[in-house]
Amino acid sequence: MRVTLTVNGERRELEVEARRTLADALRENCRLTGTHLACEHGVCGACTVLVDGEAVRSCLMFAVQCDGREVRTVEGLAGADGTPHPLQEAFSAEHALQCGFCTPGFLMLAAGALQEDPSIADDPDRLRELLTSNLCRCTGYESIRRAVTRAAGELAGGAS
């Protein structure tokens, strides 16, 4: 099947099998390997991307479901000039990544949440619930929570 989607601001026409997941299409057809695959059951969150601004598990969505839609991956998080997104800077500053495997999923989950409701960072219970939807075996989540809170403050201050 032929699908047309906008990935990180670029219109792409892809030829995919009806059963190809969005994650596989991004990784194999678009060569955007920042979207990681781990559990392939929607549990871990490593494959989280934004579809029309909403965080989704790309391993659970078919590429054909994205026909005509906008997809943003971790490769599209930085500014057009390559300037890191405040979340990327905060993850580095707060040591919110160790092995880095889960990081793209956390970045996109947080980007979607902060875009939808920036006040989520002000509510520790809501933020904790959001972050525990993705799995990390290295950081213990506290540094990730600090990074999202820090980025929310920077975004509220007018950063990109």
Buried (B, 14 or more C-beta within 10 A) or exposed (E): EEBEBBBBEEEBEBEBEEEBBBBBBBBBBBEBBBBBBBEBEBBBBBBBBBBEEEBBBBBBBBBBBBBEBBBBBBBBBBEEEEEBBBBBBBBEEBEBBBEEBBBBBBBBBBBBBBBEEBEBBEEEEBBEEBBEBBBBEBBEBEBBBBBBBBBBBBBBEEEE
